[in-house]
Amino acid sequence: MARLPLLEATIRSLMGLPGLPAAEPRDRQCGLSGGRWTFRERHDQQRALQPTLSLLTDAEIVRALRRFRFDPEFRGPKRVPIRVLAGLAGLSHMTLYEAMRPDLPARPRRISELTRIKLSGAIREILGGGLRFRRRRQVWEIDGSPIWTFESRGRR
């Protein structure tokens, strides 16, 4: 059975008992596999140190997509073409249009977590001004951070 040191310490303090001796920090302990770190332990430790990107909620994503489509602020040089945004995020443009549709009691809107993951970063960049779109002749181009690449979702 796993130990829960924080829970034990809380219960001991409520009961008026002395606290447990402090455990060694995780980085000074040896791995569970006889003194060497296993790949899983190293991976878990690195993952715990990485900052977690918070996802936008369904309502925030829908609000942003509707703003990109209908708000006069996003006309002219700040225009966001939905189809290009979908291609940038690696989604079908119909997925974005389905997300923008009204939420009716008989037909509730559902945005999957994968779609939220793919759109959250792009929407943040667009609203922050780090990602823009411009049209050259008949083709939309993406201006902004070099991490954003456009891969066509054409027939394979």
Secondary structure, DSSP 8 states (H G I E B T S, - for coil): ----HHHHHHHHHHHT---------TTTS--TBTTB--HHHHHHHHHHHS-------HHHHHHHHHHHHH-GGGSGGG---HHHHHHHHT--HHHHHHHHS--BTTB-----HHHHHHHHHHHHHHHHTSEEEEEETTEEEEEE-TT---------
